[in-house]
Amino acid sequence: MKTKIMIAGDIHGDQGLVKKLAKKAKKEKVDLIILAGDLTFFETSVKNLIGPFVKTKKQILLLHGNHESIATIDFLCKKYPNTKNLHGTSFSIKETGIFGCGGTDIGANPLTNQEFFKTLKKAHEKIKNKEKKIMITHMHPSKSKAEFSGFKGSEGIRKSILTFKPDIIFSGHIHEAEGIEEKIGKTKVINIGRKGKIFEI
């Protein structure tokens, strides 16, 4: 049986967009909602950014980006039911294992390439034997098409893709790259953004 997932990133405090995405998630009857970082605009407000998604009564996975701290995501996960911080950990749904790492090499909690790899290795451990694997990051991998933006991707994320061989990796951060797809090894690399994407696996 397939799992239907909605994933979005780079919402940057847009409450109207959150309502639209939550409405779409409910209409499409998704099993899981993933928000891949930069929920806020430099943490000016977290008001009404998670509540509309919680009302769908679906599990929500969150990552921090470079606009908010890990502490902000932890705060939201404590405040709202059915939410989990995916940074450095994993979540299983049916035969699919999802593992993630938030942040970038700038912002509130900058990560080095080594730290990206170490965090994703730890996150992957519990779901390594799953039939299907999805990796979620806020930052894009190095040598990916998203680098057309002039922002270099993470070598640690690319190494993680080649080492752990997830079926798909979703990343955000580069707004102009939304919708771009490619392959690194056998892994499908999909850039997501504000519009959100619904897919089945």
C-alpha positions in Angstrom: 0.0 0.0 0.0 1.4 3.4 -1.0 1.9 6.3 1.3 0.7 9.8 0.3 3.0 12.6 1.5 2.9 16.4 1.2 6.2 18.2 1.5 6.8 22.0 1.4 9.6 24.3 2.5 10.6 28.0 2.7 7.2 29.2 3.9 8.8 32.1 5.6 5.9 33.1 7.9 3.3 33.2 5.2 0.1 32.4 7.1 -2.1 32.6 4.0 0.1 30.0 2.3 -0.1 27.7 5.3 -3.9 27.7 5.2 -3.8 26.9 1.5 -1.3 24.0 1.9 -3.3 22.6 4.9 -6.5 22.8 2.9 -4.8 21.0 0.0 -3.4 18.3 2.4 -6.9 17.6 3.7 -8.5 17.5 0.3 -5.9 15.2 -1.1 -6.1 13.0 2.0 -2.4 12.8 2.6 -1.0 10.4 5.2 1.9 12.7 6.3 3.0 16.3 6.1 6.7 17.3 6.0 7.9 20.9 6.4 11.5 21.1 5.3 12.8 24.3 7.0 12.5 28.1 6.9 9.1 28.1 8.3 9.7 31.6 9.7 11.3 34.8 8.4 14.2 35.1 10.8 11.9 33.9 13.6 9.8 37.0 13.6 6.7 34.9 14.4 5.6 31.3 14.6 1.9 32.2 14.9 -0.5 30.2 12.8 2.3 28.3 11.0 1.6 24.8 12.4 -1.9 25.0 13.8 -3.7 24.7 10.3 -1.6 21.6 9.6 -2.4 20.1 13.0 -6.1 20.5 12.3 -5.7 17.9 9.4 -5.0 15.4 12.2 -2.1 14.0 10.2 1.5 13.3 11.4 3.7 16.3 10.8 7.5 16.2 10.5 9.5 19.4 10.9 13.1 20.6 10.1 14.7 23.9 10.9 16.3 25.9 8.0 18.7 28.8 8.2 15.9 31.2 9.3 15.1 29.5 12.6 16.9 27.5 15.3 16.5 23.9 16.3 15.1 25.2 19.6 12.2 26.9 17.7 11.3 23.6 16.0 11.6 21.7 19.4 9.2 24.4 20.9 6.7 23.8 18.1 6.9 20.1 18.5 6.2 20.3 22.3 3.3 22.7 21.7 1.5 20.8 19.0 0.3 17.2 18.9 1.4 14.8 16.1 4.5 16.8 15.3 8.1 15.6 15.3 11.5 17.2 14.8 13.1 15.1 12.1 16.6 16.6 12.6 19.1 13.8 13.3 16.4 11.2 13.6 13.9 9.2 11.6 10.2 8.3 11.2 8.6 5.2 9.8 5.3 4.9 8.0 4.3 1.5 6.5 7.3 0.2 4.6 8.9 3.7 4.2 11.7 5.1 6.4 12.2 8.9 6.5 15.3 10.5 7.9 16.5 14.1 8.0 18.8 16.9 8.7 17.9 20.5 9.0 20.0 23.7 8.8 22.6 25.0 6.3 26.2 26.1 6.5 24.9 29.6 7.6 22.2 30.8 10.0 21.4 30.0 13.6 22.9 26.5 13.8 25.5 26.3 11.0 26.7 22.8 10.1 30.0 21.7 8.5 30.1 19.0 5.8 31.3 16.5 8.4 28.4 17.5 10.7 25.8 17.0 7.9 27.1 13.5 7.2 27.3 12.6 10.9 23.8 13.8 11.6 22.3 12.0 8.5 24.2 8.8 9.4 22.7 8.8 12.9 19.3 9.6 11.5 19.5 6.7 8.9 20.5 4.1 11.4 17.0 3.1 12.6 15.5 2.9 9.2 18.4 1.4 7.3 16.6 -1.9 6.6 13.4 -0.3 5.4 12.1 -1.3 1.9 11.9 2.4 0.9 13.9 5.3 2.2 13.4 9.1 1.9 16.0 11.7 3.0 14.9 15.2 3.8 17.2 18.1 4.1 16.8 21.9 4.1 20.1 22.5 2.2 20.8 21.1 -1.2 23.6 18.7 -2.1 26.9 19.8 -3.7 27.2 19.5 -7.5 23.4 19.5 -7.9 21.4 21.6 -10.3 20.4 24.0 -7.5 23.9 25.4 -7.5 23.0 27.4 -10.5 21.8 29.9 -7.9 25.4 30.7 -7.0 25.0 29.0 -3.5 27.3 26.0 -3.1 25.6 22.8 -1.8 26.7 20.6 1.0 29.4 17.9 0.3 28.2 16.2 3.4 24.7 15.8 2.0 26.0 14.5 -1.3 28.2 12.0 0.5 25.1 10.9 2.5 23.2 10.3 -0.7 25.9 8.1 -2.2 26.5 6.3 1.1 22.9 5.6 2.3 21.3 5.4 -1.2 17.8 6.7 -0.4 15.2 6.3 -3.1 14.5 10.1 -3.0 15.9 13.2 -1.3 13.9 16.3 -1.0 15.6 19.6 -0.2 14.6 23.3 -0.2 16.6 26.4 0.6 17.1 27.6 -3.0 13.7 29.2 -3.9 14.5 29.5 -7.6 15.2 25.7 -7.8 11.7 24.7 -6.8 10.5 21.9 -9.1 14.0 20.9 -10.4 14.6 17.1 -10.5 17.7 15.1 -11.2 19.6 12.0 -10.1 22.6 11.5 -7.9 23.7 7.9 -8.3 20.4 6.0 -8.2 18.7 8.5 -5.9 16.1 10.9 -7.3 16.8 14.5 -6.1 13.8 16.8 -5.9 13.9 20.5 -5.0 10.8 21.6 -3.1 9.5 25.0 -2.1 6.6 27.1 -1.1 4.0 25.6 -3.5 4.5 22.2 -1.9 4.5 18.8 -3.6 2.3 15.8 -3.1 3.8 12.4 -4.0 3.2 8.7 -3.3 5.7 6.1 -2.5 
